[in-house]
Amino acid sequence: MTSGAKSIKSAAKEAKKRLKSKFWEEYRKEVEEEKRKATDEGLQPSAIERYYRAQVVRSVRGAKEEDESFYVRVRNMLDACGRPADALDRLMDKPYFASLPYEERERYLLRLSERYLNAVARYEEERGVELYLGKN
């Protein structure tokens, strides 16, 4: 088992806690209310549903702290200055990058760009829904 993985016992405890606290009933009610509002305003309710589903999945699965902190860095950068041309340069660990041989630098940049593009896609989807919901 990896260091970030939940044990079956702890996952079961968390699931039981969600059931007892009526988490799922409240979640369903909130999603249905927002979908109804979106439909009334002529918007696609499926975007609202995807937004809430993604939020809950990340919450339940326990997103990796490293991935979430990277997403927060990307989100802050996009909020501050849009999509800068030097985004990868801003996000990379320069001392680590400089220590790598050429082939590893290429792999590092490819992984970083993939993470960045995934974060941008998540940002755009979440931001659109959050603006509609009046969050931020």
Steps between C-alpha positions, in 0.01 A plus 500: 500500500632846414552761766203710386253213466223453752463173680175314451416554865549878487308524170212305657499730804487806277215351295304419817555855626368642170190282525432597861541870430253480210775622268352330194147628559626856533725455197211372288273783614761767423577354156133471407431858614791639296404289195142630525628861514728438201212352298277796588771735372546302179836352595617141477445324835758235405785748566370556852477126556856440371632778724343360815594142410864597451504685832359201686724248327808701596369532854415132542808362327725741681684679222877490524629800687771556238244507216270736687783738590607501133141576397483786751823647356358477147167646609667794674716563194199490266298727729788749518609520138303266278698252293857630496734393220758393759263288712727194510798716593299645789389156620821301469742424780799671341776361725367146455461551124858628469631191678344260248671354192356601162265199458359542849444870435287409200294254708465755779370763256256255342361397841483862614317608185253212536431594862464866399253424220294279732498775763395760241216278380383450859531873567294597197224256583489589870534873442206513262274318745629695801428829325148378426451384860631831633805348667801733471 
